């Protein structure tokens, strides 16, 4: 027997000669073959021809300080950042009275804190945060932004609201209404009661089948008709109602996807423990369903934030509309003003949306990790 | 009838009564409000004279036409723009999606930059950027930018048009015959001979129309746009003009939707197991063949459903035309609404048309999807 077996291990073979290292990696990924090399050269040429003019327009030839548009109108001048600096208050607050800016600041600081509290995984007391966000914030926000003479806060007509403030307000209204609304619609869609189910499916599919602009037109022109003559809803409230309806229908589909991820065994387990239907939903199904679709909810919010730009169609001054109006100001008007404004607005939306999608991707990774963990535990 | 049954009926009855009551109150209010403002609730306005001009129409229209006709023009415009943008968005999306998966870093990063930037900027902002910041400041017809027979100025994009003389139908007929011949050659060659398909097919496609073209004295000519100051001092003569409104709208819509399609394509391709492409390589298929015969048919099943919803989103997003003054369905509806005040009828009609478009797109693509998965399964 011992004749056929080795007594000691064979010596380890040397590793195969592989040209690893950063230079080899670059060569492999950029100049792997003729086709790859050609592509790399084409991309390099594109950057070479597009890069310098962009740099000159945005930085080198740009005007950073100027009292008015004269310098920016000079031939050869680039982007007019001085104009952005001069118009920043208008872009943020619209025509809101300067002495009351703090009311806007406080409202949105509060909203931001509550959102961080809700979304940051390590912070405790989500119930309190949710109550604050969905119940206290809307009431407090209304009092602060609109004003309450009884509390010594002068009323600011919604016609003077504008800029980033209105964009955020529209998006926040959308979320505050759409989350509970979407949950209700999604539950209704799964209901075993045919009337409830048909109503919810009808509403969801109707709203999802028409453009947001049509919903806004409807809210703007038809809401005053359908309400008693003496109610006359505010001109800002009407598009906000339209956005809330629109967002709820889309949120319902996200929540429905979440409900599908909760296994039937969870419901059966809750029933076995003696929980009634409402408690099962509130304590077992919804927490799991909503946690599973946090990325979907955030992506939905990103889409909603981009869609709020459409309120301009009914004459509301959201951020983009203020940027698009300010370029007509004769003090600043010039050939580069429009481009400067749009680039600035694009950077604003990019920063906002990228930050949120970064968050959504982080959550997605964590959820995937916890699912893998669960699977390991089960098997 | 048990207690549970009774409760179920009660809940539904209460809900229906509540919704019905709300609807009834809404309609009563609407009736009173409309009567107070002297606005009719009938659809008679559709036959009245519109009285406004439209900047673009693919069907005959004049300010003397009726409101109903104006809505039809708007619908046609919406359809044309959606179709054009849909085709370009698909091309851009598939190209960018595959580019993002390229082994070449530079290309993958460039495609990634495009997708991440364009997806995160509102469509309206992009539309305004193209329309206001890029197309409007272009030079007038006198100093048009030109490239290979295509002119670009502040009146739009002017492409070479085609001029048809009487014999053109024969050329078209010959081309059709060529297509049919090529189709039969493909079936015959593949099944019976194992002969190469494409070289012969290309000849079959090209030769009949060419023969007809010269036999009937070149009945199809190219209408190149030219700026001829002696004929018209202020505008370009000839060619096919794409107004800046349509150009900006199609450009913005296809770039925006393309970035979403790119992500869908990437996810679809990545969902195909790695072993599939390795097996294809082991069988000796090259990159293009692997993509065409192995990856895409399998990825298509994952890609199709979200792709359909992108086409629907694109059709709905084409309503942003109202912001650049292009006469699409929504913009025409808005104008009619302002002139007649018939809010309920006009908005209801526009919404119904969009719903029908959505359902129709879904049905057509479902049919295609069924056929496609059938042929892929074979």
HADDOCK unambig.tbl for C-alpha pairs under 7 A between the chains (distance, minus, plus):
assign (segid A and resid 29 and name CA) (segid B and resid 103 and name CA) 6.19 0.50 0.50
assign (segid A and resid 29 and name CA) (segid B and resid 104 and name CA) 5.15 0.50 0.50
assign (segid A and resid 29 and name CA) (segid B and resid 105 and name CA) 5.72 0.50 0.50
assign (segid A and resid 30 and name CA) (segid B and resid 104 and name CA) 5.32 0.50 0.50
assign (segid A and resid 30 and name CA) (segid B and resid 105 and name CA) 5.97 0.50 0.50
assign (segid A and resid 30 and name CA) (segid B and resid 106 and name CA) 6.80 0.50 0.50
assign (segid A and resid 36 and name CA) (segid B and resid 104 and name CA) 6.03 0.50 0.50
assign (segid A and resid 39 and name CA) (segid B and resid 107 and name CA) 6.94 0.50 0.50
assign (segid A and resid 40 and name CA) (segid B and resid 106 and name CA) 5.82 0.50 0.50
assign (segid A and resid 40 and name CA) (segid B and resid 107 and name CA) 6.93 0.50 0.50
assign (segid A and resid 43 and name CA) (segid B and resid 106 and name CA) 6.58 0.50 0.50
assign (segid A and resid 43 and name CA) (segid B and resid 107 and name CA) 6.83 0.50 0.50
assign (segid A and resid 193 and name CA) (segid B and resid 8 and name CA) 6.90 0.50 0.50
assign (segid A and resid 193 and name CA) (segid B and resid 12 and name CA) 6.99 0.50 0.50
assign (segid A and resid 195 and name CA) (segid B and resid 12 and name CA) 5.87 0.50 0.50
assign (segid A and resid 196 and name CA) (segid B and resid 12 and name CA) 6.65 0.50 0.50
assign (segid A and resid 209 and name CA) (segid B and resid 354 and name CA) 6.81 0.50 0.50
assign (segid A and resid 209 and name CA) (segid B and resid 355 and name CA) 5.24 0.50 0.50
assign (segid A and resid 209 and name CA) (segid B and resid 358 and name CA) 6.18 0.50 0.50
assign (segid A and resid 210 and name CA) (segid B and resid 316 and name CA) 6.51 0.50 0.50
assign (segid A and resid 210 and name CA) (segid B and resid 351 and name CA) 5.89 0.50 0.50
assign (segid A and resid 210 and name CA) (segid B and resid 354 and name CA) 5.62 0.50 0.50
assign (segid A and resid 210 and name CA) (segid B and resid 355 and name CA) 6.05 0.50 0.50
assign (segid A and resid 211 and name CA) (segid B and resid 316 and name CA) 4.71 0.50 0.50
assign (segid A and resid 211 and name CA) (segid B and resid 317 and name CA) 6.59 0.50 0.50
assign (segid A and resid 211 and name CA) (segid B and resid 319 and name CA) 6.96 0.50 0.50
assign (segid A and resid 213 and name CA) (segid B and resid 319 and name CA) 6.95 0.50 0.50
assign (segid A and resid 214 and name CA) (segid B and resid 351 and name CA) 6.73 0.50 0.50
assign (segid A and resid 218 and name CA) (segid B and resid 347 and name CA) 6.50 0.50 0.50
assign (segid A and resid 221 and name CA) (segid B and resid 343 and name CA) 6.20 0.50 0.50
assign (segid A and resid 222 and name CA) (segid B and resid 343 and name CA) 6.45 0.50 0.50
assign (segid A and resid 222 and name CA) (segid B and resid 344 and name CA) 6.51 0.50 0.50
assign (segid A and resid 225 and name CA) (segid B and resid 29 and name CA) 6.54 0.50 0.50
assign (segid A and resid 225 and name CA) (segid B and resid 30 and name CA) 4.75 0.50 0.50
assign (segid A and resid 225 and name CA) (segid B and resid 33 and name CA) 5.90 0.50 0.50
assign (segid A and resid 226 and name CA) (segid B and resid 26 and name CA) 4.37 0.50 0.50
assign (segid A and resid 226 and name CA) (segid B and resid 27 and name CA) 6.39 0.50 0.50
assign (segid A and resid 226 and name CA) (segid B and resid 29 and name CA) 5.30 0.50 0.50
assign (segid A and resid 226 and name CA) (segid B and resid 30 and name CA) 4.85 0.50 0.50
assign (segid A and resid 227 and name CA) (segid B and resid 26 and name CA) 6.23 0.50 0.50
assign (segid A and resid 227 and name CA) (segid B and resid 29 and name CA) 5.93 0.50 0.50
assign (segid A and resid 228 and name CA) (segid B and resid 29 and name CA) 5.59 0.50 0.50
assign (segid A and resid 229 and name CA) (segid B and resid 33 and name CA) 6.49 0.50 0.50
assign (segid A and resid 306 and name CA) (segid B and resid 122 and name CA) 4.73 0.50 0.50
assign (segid A and resid 307 and name CA) (segid B and resid 122 and name CA) 6.86 0.50 0.50
assign (segid A and resid 309 and name CA) (segid B and resid 124 and name CA) 6.86 0.50 0.50
assign (segid A and resid 338 and name CA) (segid B and resid 133 and name CA) 5.79 0.50 0.50
assign (segid A and resid 339 and name CA) (segid B and resid 133 and name CA) 5.34 0.50 0.50
assign (segid A and resid 342 and name CA) (segid B and resid 125 and name CA) 6.94 0.50 0.50
assign (segid A and resid 342 and name CA) (segid B and resid 129 and name CA) 6.32 0.50 0.50
assign (segid A and resid 346 and name CA) (segid B and resid 121 and name CA) 5.86 0.50 0.50
assign (segid A and resid 349 and name CA) (segid B and resid 120 and name CA) 6.76 0.50 0.50
assign (segid A and resid 349 and name CA) (segid B and resid 121 and name CA) 5.76 0.50 0.50
assign (segid A and resid 350 and name CA) (segid B and resid 117 and name CA) 6.96 0.50 0.50
assign (segid A and resid 350 and name CA) (segid B and resid 120 and name CA) 5.37 0.50 0.50
assign (segid A and resid 350 and name CA) (segid B and resid 121 and name CA) 5.87 0.50 0.50
assign (segid A and resid 353 and name CA) (segid B and resid 120 and name CA) 5.72 0.50 0.50
assign (segid A and resid 354 and name CA) (segid B and resid 120 and name CA) 6.84 0.50 0.50
